[in-house]
Structure formats: structure tokens, C-alpha cells
Amino acid sequence: MAVTAAVAVMSTMAATGSAATRSAAAEPGPDKPTIRYTEYGIPHIIASNWEGLGTGYGYAAAKDNVCTLADTYLMVNAQRSRYLGPDGRASPGQNQNGTTNLNSDLYFQRIKDNRVVERLLGQPAPNGPEPEVKEAIRGYVQGYNRYLAETGVNNISDPACRGAAWVRPITELDVYRHAHAEIIMGSADALLDGQVNAAPPGASAAAQPASSPAKTATEIRDAMAVSRQQSMGSNALAVGSQGVSGGTGMLLANPHFPWQGKNRMWQSQLTIPGEVNVSGAGLLGLPAVNIGYNNDVAWSHTVATVAPFGLFDVQVDPFNPTSYLVDGTWEKMTSQQVGVDVLNADGSLGKVTRTLWSTRYGPITTSIQGISLPWAVSAHAVRDVNMDNLRALNTWFRLDKAHDVNDVVNTLETTQGVPFFNTVASDRNGNALYADIQATPNITDEHAQSCLTETGKLLFNQSLRLPNVPPISIFDGKRSACDWPDDPNAVAPGLLDPHKQPRLIRSDFVGNANDSAWLANPEQPLSFPRVMGDMSAPRSLRTQELILTAQNRINGTDGLPGKGFTPQTMGQLLFADNSRAADLGLNATVTMCQSVPFGLILVLHGSPDDPVQQTYPALSMSDEMITVIPDGGARSWYANWLNQKTVLGAQNWENFHLKQVIPFIDANLRTIATKKSRAVAGVSMGGFGAFRYAQVRPDLFSQTASLSGDIDLSADSMDLRMAVVASVIDAAGAICGSASGACDPNDSPYKPGVDSDALFGSPYPVFNADWRWNEVDPSQHMDRLAGIGVSLYVGDGGGSPLDMEFWLAGAAKNVKARMDVLGMPYYYVNYGDGSGWGTQCNGGHNAGCWEEDLRDLIPRLERAFAS
């Protein structure tokens, strides 16, 4: 999820419970609320009653988050434009920064003007707050205000609101308004802007082109899908007695909520001895635990696939577009003047007033999730299932005191306060519960098919299917019978009967990762009204991963020891970075890699090195070439030696590489076995070998490269010829100029020494005795590389004759001059002291410079192979 982070909460419940929980329950409550912090800054609040508990919570919450809370109270009181200007960003919904301050203020001002929250507070429970809720919120206000009074606005440590005029003491109504805003946020992102900007078409308004139902449905669906991806989600897994090793129940709560803002989860432990002892996380500023555990039950929520709102398409009078048709009779829309204070650019206060329109179904909107719903022949009205919901507070306070999963189900059914969440829980008795029992529009399948518009059918039935997009209803508003009917078994008008909503109790596991209820456990698929989500459809990759993780751990087939979950294995699996997408793509990727051929680069190492020492990161930078580094011996010089009877035995390196290694590679690896897709390169001694092999077998290679190679062994470069001889005879000090840098003659990689003639015969230019050296000398046969791409890399050894690179620079210069005479194309780099050649090169004969050479060479080879 974008801009979100996962927080893991685990609970394992053995038969006796934890010592900390038992002792806290046995102690009497303190006379005054007490806040104790753990080393990680988690407040543990204990009090003798709900008001005291709320006081401690309010004080601790303000201490940790006063700026975020004050900003939230500013929002729900519709005063962001007054203090922060109308163009700033507000986050009234699930997404971060979802609308402008002005639009947010107009939305919440309408709620204030309509006294929505005050009306709900005046109702008896369950629609109004239960007594302990009222007491806790009364205390919360006292605690918050006490912190603010003791600290002072000008002394707040957070600079985000230090000294701000909008930081003020709060009232109980502020807290209820905040709670209500959290409950309705599931519809705010999609509909807020469209409601506050809805205006009837003027008499001279240009006609808008009609959009087909399919086009409109597709645009809405895609916009909702993007919103779902960017907003909050969650994973939750409840494990029962059959899935736990050495315990009775476990829960993994993995909410993907933001780290900042009003939707931040805040952790605490709340204790009234003998009445409640709960630990977990809750939405900031609501004095309850929303996701957590007590001595008997652990539970979590995940974002569900229910759309907590519906639209009604109302036909309007073309001559009076604020009148709409219901049951053959024209009804007048109601208008409402909503005004908010606005901070002008010059610092003065102004007023913005809008006329907002409503129908019997709810407010008019002219967009959903940014997709235009023109007010023309018809208009669209919104009904929000949570607009009359403060019951969620009762739900969460009761969950904090639940004794088992049946108690959880009873709480969900009798309050119907969960706004747009699933509930996943496990208990001490070994039961695992999944329940999607929440405030849901009373839309049965029969009612939907009778009332959906053409666009509504496509969205609700999801003929245009996209995972995780809730079924959105658009009903025919011309018929009053299409309004959501009241159900006698529901807690409030327009709600779906909770007994028709899915739930599942098992002893192995249940879980949810924001798909519908259908496969909470694949052994027992669930059915439910279409308004709750889809069935018999592919599950998201997250859901698949969750199910397979649970099954494999319970069966002991995930590679971890034993069977069943423990706190340790649950933690390991949470942070294992497993990916269902990777698993699904693995075989196909392997097959692709096995069937797609690659180019080949044969890399020849230097002297006295070996293949294991060639640890150049650049060699792994290509996805289009296979790199093979064959053994070339400490002093093979990549040749078939003249004398095969030395103490070293037969030395036929040229035959080995060209007649055995390359055919073996082509037979066993997915190479493109053509000259065009094959290159040979080498460093130091390997540079000699690379040029030599390309000259001997120009039919094999299309590219060759020397990286600081001994590529001039002519009599004009006797110093380099003698260096080769020194390695053959193991002359004292020969190793000092080698690639390894070793200088201990007693630990020489060139032992035992052999005769100087063993390699290419006599190295001495007397009476043409060195003719074999001249025959193998790359510099004298560059014409054989005609048609082959030639690359030369060399430094200057920092100008020091003690560095082998100093001498090799002369060899490279000689070879370059001979190619110029021949008119051959080539690629030549003399990087001098290395100051302009990457960060690792000092111009010397070393791996740092060769790494930079390879970083330049590899992409060039890729381009050459692809050309």
C-alpha cells in the first residue's frame, strides 16, 4: 500500500494467561489514573473507572500526538480554511491529503449545521453511546486539556503546532465528531468533492456529451481500484487449537495504516482491575483499543469489500433541475446554505458560502472518485450507511471486554457498528473467527437486480471485474421502492440483517487480506449477498500468500521445524519476504531463462591469478550474456607450449579453451553459438590470450578486448618479453610485477621453474631464433583481427616504472599505432592515472582499474551483440 506501513501484533493464549495480565487484574485500581511507559514508549494506563481510564488515555495521547490531534479537531470543526487557508490539503478519508481545506470544511460544516453528531448522541444505545463510552470520553477531554494547560501552546515540543492559534482545549463534542469522521471516512474519499461542488446546470449551460453506461462504469471501476491500492488495507490471520503448537490460539494483526495523520494507529494498554484489561492499538484519539487482545480474546480488523454507500439516479425536470421524479410525482430538492471562514492571502478573514443540494435519498454529488457524474437529464444522490453511525464506539468498547469469539460475534451483531472492516479473532478456547458483520446497506440480491441502473449493473455485478473493488450500487431513484428497506433484525434503518452477513469459526485458521469473505478458509467457502463482495473469483496474491502460509505452517511443509504456529515461527513468516507473485512466476521464469539463448564472453584471468580471484561486480551486470572464466594456470600464457616434457607435464591451454571449453559451454549452456554473439576478453596475461585466441580463431569471436594486456612481445618490447620469461623460469623478483602483488620468492606461484625455451622456444632475437615468439606476438598480427571489434584499455601506472602498467602503456600504444597503419577501427582508452576513470582506479595494474574497464566494456558488448 502506498504511504503505509505494516505493524505486527501477535498474541498467543495458553490455558493460564500471562502473569502480567493476571496480576494487573488482581490489583485494585489506583485512586487517580496512572500512566506507566515501557522502554519503547508504550503507555500502560490503569484506573479505577472509565472516566479515569479516559483521563489517562487523553493525557498520554496528547503528550505523544498533540499536533496531529489538534489538526484533526480543526478539520472536524470545519476550520482548516480559517487558519490554514483554503488551498491547503486535508485528509478526511482513507487516503493521505485527499482534498482541499475548503472542500473538507464545507463537507464537515454541513454535518455540523445538520447536527448529525448531536442527534446521534441524544439516542439511547446501541445507536447512541453506552455509559462507559460517555464516561471514557468525558475523561479523555479532561486528560487532553490537562496536558495542554500544563504544557502551554507555546511550549509544545513539536514545531508543527507550537504556538499555533488553532491549538485549543477541546470538548466532548469534538471527540465525538472525530469518531464520526473516522466512521464515515470509507465514503469521504470517493464522494466528498462531488457533494460540495454539486450545482444545478444553468439555463444556458452547454449540453455535455452523453457517456455510455459501460464507459462510465469502467472509469469508476478503474478509479476505485487505484484508490484502493493507494489507501489503507490490512492482513489478519487467526489460528485455532489445531494450528498452534503448544497453545490454544494465535492472532497476527498486520494493519497497513499510515505512520502520520489522523489515521495513525497508537499503541496502549488500558486497565480497570476486574473490568477490562486490554492491550493493542487504536485509531489515535479514540480511547479504546481497536486491534488487540485481552486475557481471553485477540482480534483485528481488515478493510472489507463492502461499499459503505450507494448512489441513486434521480430524473430531473429539464426546466427545473432541482426537482426530481419519484413514483410519478415531482419532488423539490432541499437546498442548504453552507458557509465557512477563509483566510485570505492578505491575512484577512473572508467567507465562502455554497448552496448544497439534497434529495430524500441523500446529498447530490456530481462525481465519484474524481469521475464526473453530470447533473443534466438526471442527478446522483448519495446514501451513506455510516452517516448515522456512532455505534462503532460501542462496538470497540465491548470488544475490549470480550470473553470468546461467540462474544465477539454477539457484539458485532448487536451493535452493527463496524464501519467498513472485517473482524478476525481467536480465543482461549482454541477457536478462530472470521466475521464480516458490519454496517452494510440493506441490498439483497433480489433488491439489487430489481433496482440497478444499466451503469449500476456493470459496477455492482462487476461484469468488468477487477480484484478488491467493492460492488457499487446505482439504483433507480424514480421508484421509492428502490431505497434501502428497513429490516426488523437490523440495529438501524437501512442496514442489512446481520444474520445474513458471513462468519466462520474453525479450529485450524481463518484470515483475510482485503478480499471478500468467500475464502476466509478454502476448506469452507462462504456465501453471502452480493453487496458484501464477490464469490467464486480469483483471489488477490496477498490472499493467496496468506492462505498458503497458514496451510504450509500447519502442515509443516514451509521449511521451518515442526508443525503449527509458535510466536517464533509467526514472526519468521511475517518478515520472510515471501512473494506469491514470485512463486507463481518462478517456473515460467526458469523456463524462459532455459529457453532464451544468451551471448557469451570468455574472460581470461591474469598471472599468477586463478578464476576464483576474478571477483569483479561488473561481470554480473549483464542480463544478456553468460560470463565464463576458465582456469588459465599461473603462467600458461594461454598457449600450447613448445616443450611438453617439463616437470609441469603437458601444457596445451590453447587447445583446451578453444577445442574443449567453448564447445562444452555451447553444449550445456543457453548460448547463441555464433561468432556474432561471442567475445573473448582478458586482463594482463589474459589480455595477451584474448588477442591471441581471436587471431588464431577469428571464426569464433566477433569481439576481443585487452585490459592492461601483454599484447606486444616483440623485440621492441623486450622488457615485457622478459617478464614472460621470468614467470616461466621463476626468476627471483618476477612476482613483484604480477597482478597479485606478491613478492616472496619462497612462496612463489611460479614454482617449479622450467627452461626459458619451454614456452615459445628461444626468446632471444639472435639469427631469428625467436621466430616462434614473433609468430604468437599479437602486436605483429593485428591484420588477423580484421572484421572483429577490438578494445584496448590501459593506464600509465601513475608514471612509475615500478608499476607494470607503465610498461604495458607502451605496448598498447604500439598496437594502436599498427592498427592505425592498417586502417582498422578500434576502441582505445588510456585512462592515465585513473583520476577520470571511476572511483576505484588509480591508473595502476590492479583490479580497481579493471573493474572500471569492465563497466565500460560490458554494455558495449551488449550493444554489439544486439546490433
Beta strands, then each sheet from edge to edge (+ up, - down):
strand 1: 5-6
strand 2: 9-13
strand 3: 34-37
strand 4: 43-46
strand 5: 89-90
strand 6: 99-100
strand 7: 233-239
strand 8: 249-257
strand 9: 265-272
strand 10: 276-283
strand 11: 291-293
strand 12: 297-303
strand 13: 309-317
strand 14: 320-326
strand 15: 329-332
strand 16: 334-343
strand 17: 349-358
strand 18: 364-365
strand 19: 367-368
strand 20: 371-372
strand 21: 378-384
strand 22: 421-427
strand 23: 432-435
strand 24: 474-476
strand 25: 503-506
strand 26: 509-512
strand 27: 599-604
strand 28: 625-628
strand 29: 678-683
strand 30: 703-707
strand 31: 789-794
strand 32: 827-830
sheet 1: 1+ 8- 2+
sheet 2: 1+ 8- 7+ 26-
sheet 3: 3+ 4- 9- 10+ 11- 12+ 22- 23+ 25-
sheet 4: 5+ 6-
sheet 5: 15+ 14- 13+ 21- 18+
sheet 6: 15+ 14- 13+ 24+
sheet 7: 16+ 17-
sheet 8: 19+ 20-
sheet 9: 28+ 27+ 29+ 30+ 31+ 32+
end
